[in-house]
């Protein structure tokens, strides 16, 4: 069995929470495996709450995580013509627009109960908002998250802001969190029509500044520490996959410098070295509490997203890519 098939199999064997189901579906969507996208989307609907949140199979606190399923659901509705799937997507959208808790400025909180902004949300909700036709709202959310979480001195994003205390609950420059930010903005850019040139340029700038900020902390082996500026934190795999994905897409679409491909290739090669005999990507910020190295559905999914983005770039014939060989 080839490596991609192993990674897919390992991903599908995992129990998945709301955002993990969504990111898994996104990976198959970008790989062009439509039947699998429909299956994953349908199961997210099985676990849809009455208020519209998709894929919730544990508790009812998550606010933005369920929206990660929205892109796959829109695809599945269009592919099958099933009005129930479109209705489910509309209910998810209605929750984000009219029911979800948010700051006074209208920026979505990550969870119910706690009035906190998480960098993770930059990936979870804005891409679905944009694809569902709420592009200006998606951009407004990204601007708000960036304003709250970005550290002007480093250009990196902090993890969690508490709106009640006006302090960072977790001020760390979490590597995967910065990956969520870069990949989330990247996915929104992909939805913007040509007439939104100014907005696209703004978001492209957000990705450029963040990727360059992260690269200041890349290790010689291609990877990053779990906390980007803390060399005592463990060496983590998924941030490299997320940033490689963002670089490949950015170069493919013309807003990132092709010279960054050498960096992306080193990230990708490092990630390939961490896939074990069962197809599990080892050393990612690990489930279930994401405090230690291990495995996680998102780590599997971003391996596939990285490969999909690179494949599209290679097939486009970009001359700046170092190698087209599997490591």
Helices and strands as residue ranges (DSSP letters): H 3-13, H 18-31, H 34-46, G 65-69, H 70-80, H 83-94, I 95-99, E 116-118, H 121-124, H 126-131, H 135-149, E 160-162, E 167-170, H 175-189, G 194-196, H 197-215, E 224-225, E 235-236, H 238-252, G 258-260, H 261-273, E 284-285, E 293-294, H 297-315
